[in-house]
Amino acid sequence: MWQERPSRAQRRRLVDYLLRILAPPSRHARSETACLRGEAAPERVAETLHLEPGFAWMDGAAVEQRIFARPLVVVSVTGNKVIVRGPGGRAVFSGRAFHVLDAALAAWDGPPGGTLVGFLGYELVSELEALPPLPPRDFGFPDLWLGLFDACLSWEAGGWRFSGTDAWRGRDGFPYPPAQAESWLLAAQRADPIQDPAGALTGGPVRSRPSRSDFAAGVSRTVARIVDGELFQTNLCRRLEAPLEASAAWPLYLRMRRTNPARYGAFLRLGPSRYVLSMSPELFLKASHGTVESRPIKGTRPRGKNAWEDLALAEELKSSEKDRAELAMIVDVVRNDLGRVCVAGSVRVASYADLMSLPTVHHTSAMITGLLRHDRDIVDLLRAAFPPASVTGAPKIQAIQVALEQENQRRGPAMGALGWISLDGRLQLSVAIRTAVAAGGRVFYWAGSGITAGSDPEQELEETRAKAQAFLQALGLPCGPVL
């Protein structure tokens, strides 16, 4: 199923629906890139704009920042129900998420400066593989959410830049001109320091689903299935839940990034009460001019209480046979996924078992690269590699089925893919680990652990605890009995 493209008739139908909401880009479109005056820190600029409709912050910590607001179009898919909102109104029709993404790139193809930003939820795997029925929806998020933006503010190497296209607004130009963007930067620079609300952001309680004991039992059952030869490894998650007012989502994210800054952080405002908050350190896919890259992470140790303990934990991770085997298996899954759509012989492991030290944990990672075949595009690449290997297992489909049985709940945006896809054929998506979603007065956070034949239930619980520590610190809560 993963290789199934929409038929010509299916694509034409979907393209027609999309073009009713937003016309194709002008053939006379111009794109503009301009360096901007202003030295405001990215978090101050984001603070200024975070209440704008469709606000999206691709928060690359000290490396790169992209800030988007005021999307032309918003596309969401829930099951087979597609909702599109834009200048032409609102359309509701049936379609599969990957087919809709394919149609969107076909309908609005071309102009540099046009970018789709959002997420692909984990359960979209059901479009790619035959799986048992999925658990019921219980936190109100679509399977896919993408905003189409025709302008972006980006920060890199200490400077700001505006990029955009007038492909749809014509004489009206950009959604905001560079001069207005500069005024935002200057206002943010003059603004008072961001105030962090005192105390906890939630009154609790924090609940774990499954509970500690049920998670440990699930690990034991999974280990037995691995020993019986059913699979080699899988990834099991537990979900932490707590009350959270919608107004607290933004300060929660700011605390998360201070506690645990990440290379692929992100904040998405889907609406006045629905948000995605991610502090992912892991690159799922990057594609540019036919070159493809993935950087899976496997193996975890908490940071030490002092320099000696920290070094010992890092060395323990690097020398662990269990963790090295886990990484090796996931690297093979990524190689297989990329090999489906890359030039034969081009997929290679560029680096392996690199130590990645974050504020609360150590990881090991690898980098796999390849060259996309000329007869394949980025949607083919996504279909071949989704969901990310590191949050599934080996063999991949069996690992997904086992995890579904043990967790018996949806992951939603978490463990899926989050980032941007440009209309000129580039993309950068993270693996949505260390990710929370806020909706309906609650916040949900997923912490996972790789399970192999050598897994110990208590050690796997400890790994999920280490991965959740920064989130609970951001909420203002201790790592109590729930963990």
C-alpha positions in Angstrom: 0.0 0.0 0.0 2.8 2.4 0.7 3.7 2.8 -3.0 0.1 3.5 -4.0 -0.2 6.9 -5.8 -3.5 8.5 -6.4 -5.0 7.7 -9.9 -5.2 10.6 -12.4 -8.9 10.9 -11.7 -8.4 10.9 -7.9 -5.7 13.6 -8.2 -7.8 15.7 -10.6 -10.7 15.6 -8.2 -8.6 16.6 -5.2 -6.8 19.3 -7.2 -10.2 20.8 -8.3 -11.4 21.0 -4.7 -8.2 22.7 -3.6 -8.3 25.2 -6.5 -11.8 26.3 -5.5 -10.4 27.5 -2.2 -7.1 28.9 -3.6 -6.3 29.6 -7.2 -3.0 28.3 -8.7 0.0 30.6 -8.3 0.3 33.5 -10.8 2.6 32.7 -13.7 4.1 36.2 -13.2 4.8 35.6 -9.5 7.8 37.1 -8.0 9.6 35.9 -4.9 11.6 38.2 -2.6 14.3 37.7 0.0 15.5 40.6 2.0 17.8 41.1 5.0 16.1 42.9 7.8 17.2 45.5 10.4 16.7 44.5 14.0 18.5 42.2 16.5 15.6 41.0 18.5 16.0 37.5 20.0 13.8 34.9 18.3 11.8 34.2 21.4 10.9 37.9 21.6 9.8 38.0 18.0 7.7 34.8 18.5 6.2 36.4 21.7 5.1 39.4 19.5 3.4 37.2 16.9 2.3 34.0 18.7 -1.4 35.1 18.8 -1.5 35.6 15.0 -3.8 33.2 13.1 -2.0 30.0 12.2 1.2 31.0 14.0 4.0 28.4 13.5 7.5 28.6 15.0 10.1 26.2 13.6 12.4 26.6 16.6 15.9 25.4 15.7 17.4 26.7 19.0 20.7 28.4 18.3 21.0 27.1 14.7 18.0 28.4 12.7 14.6 29.8 13.3 11.6 30.1 11.0 8.4 32.0 12.0 5.2 31.9 10.0 1.8 33.6 10.5 -1.4 34.3 8.6 -1.6 31.2 6.3 -3.3 31.5 3.0 -4.9 28.1 3.4 -5.3 25.5 6.1 -5.7 21.9 5.2 -6.7 19.3 7.8 -7.5 15.6 7.4 -9.3 13.4 10.0 -9.9 9.9 8.8 -11.1 10.4 5.2 -12.6 13.8 5.9 -10.7 16.7 4.4 -11.4 20.3 5.5 -9.8 23.2 3.5 -10.2 26.8 4.5 -8.9 29.8 2.5 -9.8 32.8 0.3 -12.5 30.7 -1.6 -14.3 29.8 1.7 -14.5 26.3 3.2 -14.6 23.0 1.5 -15.3 19.6 3.0 -14.7 16.4 0.9 -13.4 12.9 1.2 -9.8 12.0 0.6 -6.7 10.3 2.0 -4.1 12.4 3.6 -1.1 11.5 1.4 -3.3 11.9 -1.7 -4.3 15.4 -0.4 -0.7 16.3 0.2 0.2 15.1 -3.4 -2.7 17.2 -4.8 -1.7 20.3 -2.8 1.8 20.2 -4.2 0.3 19.7 -7.7 -2.3 22.5 -7.3 0.0 25.1 -5.9 3.3 24.0 -7.3 6.2 26.2 -8.0 6.9 29.5 -6.4 9.9 29.8 -4.1 8.7 31.3 -0.8 5.5 29.1 -0.6 5.7 26.7 2.3 3.4 24.0 3.8 4.0 23.9 7.6 2.4 21.5 10.1 2.4 17.8 11.0 1.6 14.3 9.8 0.1 12.3 12.7 1.4 8.9 13.5 -1.8 7.1 12.7 -1.5 8.0 9.0 0.4 4.7 8.9 -3.0 3.1 8.4 -3.1 4.6 4.9 0.2 2.9 4.1 -0.2 -0.6 5.6 -3.0 -3.0 6.5 -3.4 -2.7 10.2 -6.0 -3.8 12.8 -8.6 -1.1 13.7 -7.1 1.9 15.4 -8.1 2.9 18.9 -10.8 5.6 19.3 -9.9 9.3 19.0 -9.8 10.9 22.5 -8.0 14.2 22.3 -9.5 16.0 19.3 -6.6 16.4 16.8 -6.7 15.7 13.0 -4.4 13.2 11.4 -2.8 15.9 9.2 -2.7 19.7 9.6 -0.9 21.9 7.2 -0.9 25.7 6.7 0.2 27.2 3.3 2.2 30.3 4.0 3.5 32.7 1.4 6.0 34.5 3.7 8.5 33.6 6.4 10.7 35.4 8.9 14.0 33.4 9.4 16.8 33.9 11.8 20.3 32.5 11.2 23.8 33.5 12.3 22.4 36.3 14.4 20.5 38.0 11.6 16.9 38.2 10.3 15.6 37.7 6.8 12.2 38.0 5.1 11.3 35.6 2.3 8.0 35.4 0.5 6.1 35.4 -2.8 3.2 37.4 -4.3 2.0 34.4 -6.2 -1.5 34.7 -4.9 -2.0 38.2 -3.5 -0.9 39.9 -6.7 -0.9 43.7 -6.4 -1.7 43.3 -2.7 1.9 41.9 -2.4 2.9 39.8 0.6 0.8 39.1 3.7 3.1 41.6 5.4 5.8 43.6 3.6 9.5 43.5 4.7 9.0 47.0 6.2 6.2 45.7 8.5 8.4 42.7 9.4 11.1 45.2 10.4 8.7 47.1 12.6 7.9 43.8 14.4 11.5 43.1 15.0 12.2 46.6 16.3 9.1 46.4 18.6 10.2 43.1 19.9 13.6 44.4 20.5 12.2 47.3 22.6 9.7 45.1 24.5 10.0 44.3 28.2 11.6 40.9 29.0 9.2 38.0 28.7 7.6 37.3 32.1 7.3 33.7 33.2 4.3 33.0 35.3 5.3 32.0 38.8 4.6 28.5 40.1 3.1 25.4 38.4 1.1 25.8 35.2 -1.2 23.0 36.2 -3.0 22.0 39.4 -2.5 18.4 38.4 -2.9 15.6 38.9 -0.6 14.1 36.2 -1.8 10.7 35.1 0.1 8.0 33.2 -1.6 6.0 30.6 -0.8 3.1 30.7 0.1 3.2 34.4 3.6 2.3 35.6 2.6 -1.3 36.4 0.7 -1.7 33.1 3.6 -0.3 31.1 6.0 -2.7 32.8 3.7 -5.6 32.1 3.5 -4.5 28.5 7.3 -4.5 28.3 7.4 -8.0 29.7 4.8 -9.3 27.2 6.7 -7.6 24.3 10.0 -9.1 25.4 8.4 -12.6 25.4 7.2 -12.0 21.8 10.7 -10.9 20.8 12.2 -14.0 22.4 9.6 -16.1 20.5 10.9 -14.7 17.2 7.9 -12.5 16.3 10.0 -9.4 16.0 13.3 -7.9 16.9 12.3 -4.6 18.6 9.5 -2.1 19.0 8.9 1.2 20.6 6.4 1.4 23.5 5.0 4.8 24.7 3.1 5.9 27.7 1.1 9.1 27.7 1.2 11.7 30.5 -1.9 13.8 30.9 -2.6 16.9 33.1 -5.1 19.8 33.2 -3.9 22.9 31.3 -5.7 26.1 30.4 -5.3 27.1 26.8 -3.6 30.4 27.9 -0.9 28.3 29.6 0.2 26.6 26.4 2.5 29.4 25.3 4.4 29.8 28.7 4.6 26.0 28.9 6.4 26.0 25.5 8.8 28.8 26.5 9.6 26.8 29.7 10.2 23.6 27.7 12.7 25.3 25.4 14.6 26.9 28.3 14.7 23.5 30.1 15.5 21.4 27.1 16.3 23.4 23.9 16.3 21.2 20.8 17.5 21.4 17.2 14.0 20.8 15.8 11.7 22.5 18.3 8.3 23.7 17.1 5.2 25.5 18.3 2.0 25.3 16.2 -1.2 27.2 16.9 -4.0 25.3 15.3 -6.7 27.4 16.8 -7.5 29.3 20.0 -7.4 26.2 22.1 -5.3 23.6 20.2 -1.6 23.6 20.1 1.4 21.4 19.4 4.6 21.9 21.5 7.7 19.9 20.5 11.3 19.8 21.7 12.5 17.2 19.2 16.2 16.6 18.8 15.7 14.1 15.9 15.7 14.7 12.2 13.2 12.4 10.3 13.8 13.6 6.8 15.6 16.4 5.0 15.4 16.6 1.2 16.9 19.2 -1.1 17.7 19.0 -4.8 17.4 15.2 -4.8 19.6 14.6 -1.7 17.9 12.9 1.2 19.1 12.7 4.8 17.8 11.0 8.0 19.3 11.0 11.5 17.7 8.4 13.7 18.3 8.4 17.5 18.4 5.3 19.7 19.8 4.7 23.2 19.2 6.9 26.2 20.8 7.7 29.5 20.0 10.5 31.9 22.5 13.3 32.5 24.6 12.8 35.6 24.4 14.9 38.8 28.1 15.9 38.4 30.7 15.8 35.7 32.1 12.4 36.7 28.7 10.7 36.8 27.7 12.4 33.6 30.8 11.1 31.8 30.3 7.6 33.2 26.7 7.5 32.0 27.8 8.6 28.5 30.5 6.0 28.4 28.0 3.4 29.6 25.6 4.3 26.7 28.4 4.2 24.1 29.5 0.7 25.3 26.1 -0.8 25.8 25.6 -3.8 23.5 21.8 -3.6 23.9 21.7 0.1 22.8 24.2 -0.4 19.9 22.1 -3.4 18.7 19.0 -1.3 18.9 20.6 1.5 16.9 21.9 -0.9 14.3 18.5 -2.4 13.7 16.9 1.0 13.3 19.6 2.1 10.9 18.8 -1.0 8.7 15.1 0.0 8.7 16.0 3.5 7.6 18.3 2.2 4.9 15.4 -0.1 3.7 12.9 2.8 3.7 15.1 5.1 1.8 16.2 2.3 -0.6 12.5 2.1 -1.8 12.8 5.5 -3.5 16.5 6.2 -3.8 19.0 5.5 -6.6 20.3 1.9 -6.2 23.6 2.0 -4.3 23.3 5.6 -3.2 22.0 4.9 0.3 24.8 4.9 2.8 25.5 5.3 6.5 27.5 8.5 6.7 28.0 8.4 10.5 27.1 5.9 13.2 26.7 5.8 17.0 27.5 9.5 17.5 27.0 10.7 21.1 24.3 13.4 21.4 24.2 15.1 24.8 21.1 17.2 25.6 20.3 19.0 28.8 18.5 16.1 30.4 19.6 13.0 28.5 22.4 11.4 26.4 21.5 9.7 23.1 23.4 7.9 20.3 22.5 8.7 16.7 23.4 7.9 13.1 23.1 9.7 9.7 21.9 7.9 6.6 21.9 9.7 3.2 20.7 8.8 -0.3 19.8 10.3 -3.8 16.1 10.4 -4.7 15.3 8.7 -8.0 14.2 11.0 -10.8 10.9 9.2 -11.1 10.1 9.8 -7.4 9.1 12.9 -5.5 9.0 14.0 -1.9 5.5 12.5 -1.3 6.9 9.2 -2.5 9.7 9.6 -0.1 7.3 10.3 2.8 5.2 7.3 2.0 8.3 5.1 1.8 9.7 6.2 5.2 6.6 7.0 7.3 6.3 6.6 10.3 9.8 7.3 11.4 11.8 4.1 12.0 13.1 5.1 15.5 9.5 5.2 16.9 8.4 1.9 15.2 10.9 -1.0 15.2 12.0 -4.0 13.2 10.4 -5.5 11.3 8.7 -2.2 10.9 5.0 -3.2 10.3 5.0 -6.0 12.9 6.6 -3.7 15.4 3.8 -1.1 14.7 1.1 -3.7 15.3 2.6 -4.9 18.5 2.9 -1.4 19.9 -0.7 -0.7 19.0 -1.8 -3.7 20.9 0.2 -2.9 24.0 -0.6 0.9 24.1 -4.2 0.7 22.9 -4.3 4.5 22.4 -3.5 7.0 19.6 -0.3 8.9 19.5 -1.7 11.7 17.2 0.9 14.3 16.2 3.4 12.7 18.6 5.8 10.2 17.0 4.7 11.4 13.6 6.4 14.1 11.5 6.5 17.8 12.1 8.1 20.6 10.1 7.9 22.2 6.6 7.5 21.2 3.0 8.3 23.9 0.3 6.4 24.2 -2.9 9.6 24.0 -4.8 10.3 20.4 -3.7 12.3 20.7 -0.4 11.4 19.5 3.0 12.6 19.3 6.6 10.6 17.2 9.1 11.5 16.1 12.6 10.4 13.0 14.4 7.8 14.4 16.8 9.4 13.0 20.0 9.4 15.1 23.2 6.1 16.4 21.9 3.0 17.6 23.7 -0.5 18.5 22.4 -2.9 20.8 24.2 -6.6 20.7 23.6 -9.9 20.8 25.6 -8.3 22.0 28.8 -5.7 19.3 29.0 -2.1 18.6 27.8 -0.8 15.2 26.6 2.8 14.2 26.4 4.3 10.9 25.1 7.5 9.3 26.4 8.7 6.2 24.6 11.3 3.5 25.0 12.8 1.0 22.6 12.1 -2.6 23.6 14.5 -5.5 22.7 15.1 -9.0 23.9 17.5 -7.5 26.5 14.9 -5.0 27.9 14.3 -4.8 31.7 10.8 -3.4 32.5 12.1 -1.2 35.3 15.0 0.2 33.2 12.5 1.0 30.3 10.3 2.8 32.8 13.3 4.8 33.9 14.0 5.7 30.3 10.5 7.1 29.8 10.9 8.9 33.1 14.2 10.6 31.9 12.5 11.6 28.7 9.6 13.2 30.5 11.6 15.0 33.1 12.0 18.2 31.1 8.3 18.3 30.4 7.3 18.0 34.0 9.9 20.6 35.0 8.3 23.0 32.5 4.9 22.3 34.0 6.4 23.2 37.4 5.9 19.7 38.8 8.3 17.3 40.4 8.9 13.8 38.9 6.5 12.2 41.4 5.1 8.7 41.8 3.3 8.9 38.4 6.7 8.4 36.8 
